[in-house]
Amino acid sequence: MKKELSYIITILLISLMMALGITGCQGQQEDQVSQEKASENQEQQEKEQQEKDQKEQQEQEKQQEQITIVDSEGRSVEVPSPPEKVVVANSNINELLYILESEDKTVGVADSITFPPEAQEYPEVGSVFSPNAEKILELDPDIVFGFGQYMDQDIKKQIELADIPVVFLDGYKIETLTQDIRTMGLIMDRESQAEEYIDFIEGHMQLITDRIDEIEDEDKVSVYSETQAEYSAYASGSGAHQALLKAGGVNLAGNEPGSSVTISDEWILEQDPDVIVKNLSDRNVAIGYEEDSHDEITEELAAMVDRPGWDELTAVNEDRVVGISTDLYTSPRSVVGLSYLAKWFYPEQFNDVEPKEIHRELLEEYYGLEYQGVWVYPHE
């Protein structure tokens, strides 16, 4: 009996061990299958991600073409279009980026760029004249926009050696503004926005041109247009000179070469202008979008007419001394400045034109800003 019981127990133990062995083998097999499936899934995911990355890269390469533009210096420059990142060392181009709804591409600006106010939030890259090449290279932009006549040429070369194109577009001269807007529209792939803004400014400019054409040359007003500096007149090479002519003024320093010329009290007393225009910059006085007091520009104009002998001038005696922010007529907003000049020069012919309202519409429609600030003297 004991032998039989022992035999039965032995058989049961062997069966149990065999069952456990089979279960263990099955578990190992199942683990191995699970690992193989996980590995296959991982490989499949990696393959799909690679295909996705390649597709995105191909799409980006397809979207960002290399195009050749001609800038304001007459240089042919090859640039990516549209760029993903740009550095701006030109306040006018900064404004055009907002007009073209491309301000999100900006990664750095020159320290003097303060408008629109949002521009002050970007990293600064030094001055317009001598931007910091190291800071620019750290930002790794696709394009750098600068002022051709102002940017240090050694810095320009340093940037270009890093395979970053430098583009010089003025963005403010009346004669070339439309072309500059179109070029920017092409670069940023915002051609429809560029044409829309061109239609806006050309509509207002055409009205000015049509009415100025009706005025005989001998009836046009003579103008002394002073730069931000004292006794400095805008000459034939300046954007201000172009604006004065477009608005129907005769620039008394318009035959002088260069962008400006130094004048004297004797000179202006001899010329005796019909109108005096003082150009005002936020670098010298409190003027611009974020200002709300006219005190400083009022003092500036009072000091100018208090110069020796100026009380004898026709413009002073007839109360035709005016002041204007340079941002209004040597910028992409030049249509606003031209409207002010035309109305100051010929108040009867332009009595139905409201420059302030043109400015308001422009800011709201193309900059997304409410109208505010101090822009002209006498204030409105």
C-alpha positions as CSV (number, residue, x, y, z in Angstrom):
1,M,0.0,0.0,0.0
2,K,2.8,2.3,0.9
3,K,4.5,1.5,-2.4
4,E,1.4,2.3,-4.3
5,L,0.9,5.6,-2.5
6,S,4.5,6.5,-3.1
7,Y,4.2,5.6,-6.7
8,I,1.1,7.7,-7.0
9,I,2.8,10.7,-5.3
10,T,5.8,10.3,-7.6
11,I,3.5,10.3,-10.7
12,L,1.7,13.4,-9.4
13,L,5.0,15.3,-8.8
14,I,6.3,14.4,-12.2
15,S,3.0,15.6,-13.8
16,L,3.1,18.8,-11.8
17,M,6.7,19.5,-12.8
18,M,5.9,18.8,-16.5
19,A,2.9,21.1,-16.3
20,L,5.0,23.8,-14.8
21,G,7.7,23.3,-17.4
22,I,5.2,23.6,-20.2
23,T,3.7,26.7,-18.7
24,G,7.2,28.3,-18.3
25,C,8.0,27.5,-21.9
26,Q,4.8,28.9,-23.1
27,G,5.5,32.1,-21.0
28,Q,8.9,32.4,-22.5
29,Q,7.5,31.9,-25.9
30,E,4.8,34.5,-25.3
31,D,7.4,37.0,-23.9
32,Q,9.6,36.4,-27.0
33,V,6.7,37.0,-29.3
34,S,5.7,40.2,-27.4
35,Q,9.3,41.5,-27.7
36,E,9.4,40.7,-31.4
37,K,6.1,42.5,-31.9
38,A,7.3,45.5,-29.9
39,S,10.5,45.6,-31.9
40,E,8.5,45.4,-35.1
41,N,6.2,48.2,-34.0
42,Q,9.1,50.4,-33.0
43,E,10.8,49.8,-36.3
44,Q,7.5,50.6,-38.1
45,Q,7.1,53.8,-36.0
46,E,10.7,54.9,-36.7
47,K,10.2,54.2,-40.4
48,E,6.9,56.2,-40.5
49,Q,8.6,59.1,-38.6
50,Q,11.5,59.1,-41.1
51,E,9.1,59.2,-44.0
52,K,7.2,62.0,-42.3
53,D,10.4,64.0,-41.7
54,Q,11.5,63.5,-45.3
55,K,8.1,64.6,-46.5
56,E,8.2,67.7,-44.3
57,Q,11.7,68.6,-45.4
58,Q,10.7,68.1,-49.1
59,E,7.7,70.3,-48.5
60,Q,9.7,73.0,-46.8
61,E,12.3,72.9,-49.6
62,K,9.5,73.1,-52.1
63,Q,7.9,76.1,-50.3
64,Q,11.2,78.0,-49.7
65,E,12.7,78.7,-53.1
66,Q,15.8,80.6,-53.9
67,I,14.9,83.8,-55.8
68,T,17.0,86.7,-57.1
69,I,16.0,90.3,-56.3
70,V,17.5,93.6,-57.1
71,D,17.9,95.8,-54.1
72,S,18.0,99.6,-53.7
73,E,21.8,99.6,-54.3
74,G,21.3,97.9,-57.7
75,R,22.7,94.6,-56.4
76,S,21.4,91.3,-57.5
77,V,20.9,89.2,-54.3
78,E,19.8,85.6,-54.0
79,V,17.5,85.1,-51.1
80,P,15.3,82.3,-49.7
81,S,11.6,82.9,-50.2
82,P,9.8,83.0,-47.9
83,P,12.4,83.3,-45.2
84,E,11.7,81.7,-41.8
85,K,13.8,84.2,-39.8
86,V,14.9,87.7,-40.6
87,V,17.0,90.4,-38.8
88,V,16.0,94.0,-39.4
89,A,18.3,96.9,-39.3
90,N,16.0,99.2,-41.2
91,S,13.0,100.8,-39.6
92,N,11.1,101.1,-42.9
93,I,11.5,97.4,-43.7
94,N,10.3,96.6,-40.2
95,E,7.1,98.6,-40.9
96,L,6.7,96.8,-44.2
97,L,6.9,93.4,-42.5
98,Y,3.8,94.4,-40.4
99,I,2.0,95.7,-43.5
100,L,2.7,92.4,-45.2
101,E,1.6,90.4,-42.2
102,S,5.1,88.9,-41.8
103,E,6.3,90.4,-38.6
104,D,6.3,86.9,-37.0
105,K,9.5,86.2,-39.1
106,T,11.5,88.8,-37.2
107,V,14.0,87.5,-34.7
108,G,16.1,90.6,-34.1
109,V,16.0,94.4,-34.7
110,A,18.4,97.4,-34.6
111,D,18.2,99.2,-31.3
112,S,16.6,102.4,-32.8
113,I,13.6,100.5,-34.1
114,T,10.7,101.3,-31.8
115,F,7.6,101.3,-34.1
116,P,5.3,99.5,-34.0
117,P,5.7,99.2,-30.2
118,E,5.8,95.4,-30.4
119,A,9.1,95.7,-32.2
120,Q,10.7,96.7,-28.9
121,E,10.2,93.2,-27.7
122,Y,12.6,91.6,-30.1
123,P,16.3,91.0,-29.3
124,E,18.5,94.0,-30.2
125,V,21.4,93.6,-32.6
126,G,23.1,96.9,-32.2
127,S,22.7,100.1,-34.3
128,V,21.6,100.6,-37.8
129,F,25.0,101.9,-38.7
130,S,27.1,99.1,-37.0
131,P,25.0,96.1,-36.1
132,N,26.6,93.5,-34.0
133,A,27.6,90.7,-36.3
134,E,28.1,88.2,-33.5
135,K,24.6,88.7,-32.2
136,I,23.2,88.4,-35.7
137,L,25.1,85.2,-36.4
138,E,23.8,83.7,-33.1
139,L,20.2,84.4,-34.3
140,D,21.0,82.5,-37.5
141,P,18.6,84.5,-39.8
142,D,17.8,83.6,-43.4
143,I,18.1,87.3,-44.4
144,V,19.4,90.6,-42.9
145,F,17.7,93.8,-44.0
146,G,19.8,97.0,-43.7
147,F,20.3,100.5,-44.9
148,G,22.7,100.4,-47.8
149,Q,24.1,103.9,-47.3
150,Y,24.5,103.5,-43.6
151,M,25.6,99.9,-42.7
152,D,29.2,99.3,-42.0
153,Q,30.6,97.4,-45.0
154,D,33.0,95.3,-43.0
155,I,30.1,94.0,-40.9
156,K,28.1,93.4,-44.1
157,K,30.9,91.2,-45.4
158,Q,31.2,89.3,-42.1
159,I,27.5,88.4,-42.3
160,E,27.7,87.4,-45.9
161,L,30.7,85.2,-45.2
162,A,28.3,83.1,-43.0
163,D,26.1,82.6,-46.1
164,I,23.5,85.0,-44.9
165,P,22.3,87.4,-47.6
166,V,22.2,91.1,-46.8
167,V,19.5,93.1,-48.6
168,F,19.4,96.9,-48.8
169,L,15.9,98.3,-49.5
170,D,15.2,101.9,-48.8
171,G,11.4,101.6,-48.2
172,Y,10.8,105.3,-47.9
173,K,11.7,107.2,-51.1
174,I,8.6,108.3,-53.0
175,E,10.0,107.4,-56.4
176,T,10.9,103.9,-55.5
177,L,8.5,103.0,-52.6
178,T,6.1,101.0,-54.8
179,Q,8.9,98.9,-56.2
180,D,10.4,98.3,-52.7
181,I,6.9,97.1,-51.5
182,R,6.6,94.7,-54.4
183,T,10.1,93.4,-53.8
184,M,9.3,92.8,-50.1
185,G,6.1,91.1,-51.1
186,L,8.0,88.8,-53.4
187,I,10.6,87.9,-50.8
188,M,8.1,87.3,-48.0
189,D,5.6,85.5,-50.4
190,R,3.0,88.2,-49.6
191,E,2.4,89.6,-53.1
192,S,-1.3,90.0,-52.6
193,Q,-0.8,92.0,-49.4
194,A,1.8,94.1,-51.2
195,E,-0.6,95.0,-54.0
196,E,-3.4,95.8,-51.6
197,Y,-1.2,98.3,-49.8
198,I,0.1,99.8,-53.0
199,D,-3.5,100.3,-54.2
200,F,-4.2,102.2,-50.9
201,I,-1.3,104.6,-51.1
202,E,-1.5,105.1,-54.8
203,G,-5.2,106.1,-54.6
204,H,-4.3,108.9,-52.2
205,M,-1.2,109.9,-54.1
206,Q,-3.0,110.1,-57.3
207,L,-5.5,112.6,-55.9
208,I,-2.5,114.8,-54.7
209,T,-0.8,114.5,-58.1
210,D,-4.0,115.4,-60.0
211,R,-4.6,118.6,-58.0
212,I,-0.9,119.7,-58.0
213,D,-0.9,119.3,-61.8
214,E,-3.5,122.0,-61.9
215,I,-1.2,124.6,-60.2
216,E,1.0,126.7,-62.4
217,D,4.7,126.6,-61.6
218,E,4.8,130.3,-60.8
219,D,2.1,129.8,-58.2
220,K,3.8,127.0,-56.4
221,V,5.1,127.8,-52.8
222,S,8.8,128.0,-52.0
223,V,9.8,125.8,-49.0
224,Y,12.7,125.6,-46.6
225,S,12.7,122.1,-45.2
226,E,15.0,121.7,-42.2
227,T,16.4,118.3,-41.1
228,Q,16.5,117.3,-37.4
229,A,19.7,119.4,-37.1
230,E,19.7,123.2,-36.9
231,Y,20.5,125.1,-40.1
232,S,20.5,121.9,-42.2
233,A,18.3,121.8,-45.3
234,Y,17.2,118.8,-47.2
235,A,18.9,118.8,-50.6
236,S,18.4,117.0,-53.9
237,G,19.5,113.6,-52.8
238,S,17.1,113.2,-49.9
239,G,13.8,111.4,-49.7
240,A,12.3,114.5,-48.2
241,H,13.2,116.5,-51.3
242,Q,11.2,114.0,-53.4
243,A,8.3,114.4,-51.0
244,L,8.4,118.2,-51.2
245,L,8.2,118.0,-55.0
246,K,5.4,115.5,-55.0
247,A,3.4,117.8,-52.7
248,G,3.9,120.7,-55.0
249,G,6.6,122.6,-53.1
250,V,9.7,124.3,-54.5
251,N,12.6,123.1,-52.4
252,L,14.9,126.1,-51.9
253,A,17.9,123.8,-51.4
254,G,16.8,121.4,-54.1
255,N,19.7,122.3,-56.4
256,E,22.3,121.4,-53.9
257,P,23.9,117.9,-54.2
258,G,23.8,115.3,-51.5
259,S,21.1,114.6,-48.9
260,S,21.5,117.9,-46.9
261,V,23.3,121.2,-46.9
262,T,24.3,123.6,-44.2
263,I,22.6,127.0,-44.5
264,S,22.9,130.4,-42.7
265,D,20.6,133.1,-41.4
266,E,21.7,135.3,-44.3
267,W,20.8,132.6,-46.8
268,I,17.3,132.0,-45.5
269,L,16.6,135.7,-45.2
270,E,17.6,136.1,-48.8
271,Q,15.5,133.1,-49.9
272,D,12.5,134.2,-47.8
273,P,10.4,131.0,-48.1
274,D,6.6,130.9,-48.2
275,V,6.6,127.8,-45.9
276,I,9.0,126.4,-43.4
277,V,8.9,122.7,-42.6
278,K,10.8,121.4,-39.6
279,N,11.4,117.7,-39.6
280,L,11.2,116.1,-36.2
281,S,12.5,112.8,-35.0
282,D,11.9,110.9,-31.8
283,R,15.7,110.8,-31.3
284,N,15.6,114.6,-30.7
285,V,12.1,115.4,-29.3
286,A,9.1,113.7,-27.8
287,I,7.2,112.8,-30.9
288,G,5.6,109.6,-32.2
289,Y,3.1,106.9,-31.4
290,E,3.7,106.6,-27.7
291,E,3.7,110.4,-27.0
292,D,0.8,112.4,-25.8
293,S,2.2,115.9,-25.2
294,H,3.0,118.6,-27.8
295,D,5.1,120.7,-25.4
296,E,8.5,119.6,-26.7
297,I,7.8,120.1,-30.4
298,T,6.1,123.5,-29.6
299,E,9.3,124.6,-27.9
300,E,11.4,123.3,-30.8
301,L,9.5,125.3,-33.3
302,A,9.4,128.4,-31.1
303,A,13.2,128.3,-30.7
304,M,13.7,127.9,-34.5
305,V,11.7,131.0,-35.4
306,D,13.4,133.0,-32.7
307,R,16.7,132.8,-34.6
308,P,18.3,136.2,-35.6
309,G,16.2,137.9,-38.3
310,W,13.7,135.1,-38.8
311,D,10.9,137.4,-37.5
312,E,11.2,139.1,-40.9
313,L,10.4,136.0,-42.9
314,T,7.2,135.6,-44.8
315,A,6.6,132.1,-43.5
316,V,6.9,133.3,-39.9
317,N,4.7,136.4,-40.4
318,E,2.0,134.4,-42.2
319,D,2.1,131.6,-39.6
320,R,3.2,129.0,-42.1
321,V,5.8,127.3,-40.0
322,V,5.0,123.6,-39.5
323,G,6.6,120.5,-38.0
324,I,6.2,116.9,-38.9
325,S,7.6,113.5,-37.8
326,T,10.0,112.2,-40.3
327,D,8.2,108.8,-39.9
328,L,5.3,110.2,-41.8
329,Y,6.8,111.1,-45.1
330,T,10.1,109.3,-45.3
331,S,8.7,105.9,-44.5
332,P,6.1,103.4,-45.9
333,R,3.5,105.8,-44.5
334,S,4.7,108.6,-46.8
335,V,1.2,109.1,-48.2
336,V,0.2,110.5,-44.8
337,G,3.1,113.0,-44.8
338,L,2.4,114.0,-48.4
339,S,-1.2,114.7,-47.5
340,Y,-0.1,117.0,-44.7
341,L,2.4,118.8,-46.9
342,A,-0.1,119.3,-49.7
343,K,-2.7,120.7,-47.3
344,W,-0.2,123.0,-45.7
345,F,1.1,124.2,-49.0
346,Y,-2.3,124.6,-50.7
347,P,-5.1,124.7,-48.0
348,E,-7.8,125.7,-50.5
349,Q,-7.1,122.9,-53.0
350,F,-6.9,120.3,-50.3
351,N,-9.6,121.6,-47.9
352,D,-11.5,118.2,-48.1
353,V,-8.4,116.1,-47.4
354,E,-8.0,114.9,-43.8
355,P,-4.4,113.6,-43.3
356,K,-5.2,112.5,-39.7
357,E,-8.0,110.3,-40.9
358,I,-5.8,108.8,-43.7
359,H,-3.2,108.0,-41.0
360,R,-5.9,106.5,-38.7
361,E,-7.2,104.2,-41.5
362,L,-3.7,103.1,-42.4
363,L,-2.7,102.2,-38.8
364,E,-5.9,100.3,-38.1
365,E,-6.0,98.5,-41.4
366,Y,-2.4,97.6,-42.0
367,Y,-0.7,97.8,-38.6
368,G,-3.5,96.6,-36.4
369,L,-3.1,99.6,-34.2
370,E,-5.5,102.3,-32.9
371,Y,-4.6,105.8,-33.8
372,Q,-2.7,107.8,-31.2
373,G,0.4,109.8,-30.7
374,V,2.0,113.2,-31.5
375,W,2.9,113.6,-35.2
376,V,2.7,117.2,-36.4
377,Y,2.8,120.9,-35.4
378,P,0.5,122.7,-35.1
379,H,-1.3,119.9,-33.3
380,E,-4.8,118.8,-34.3
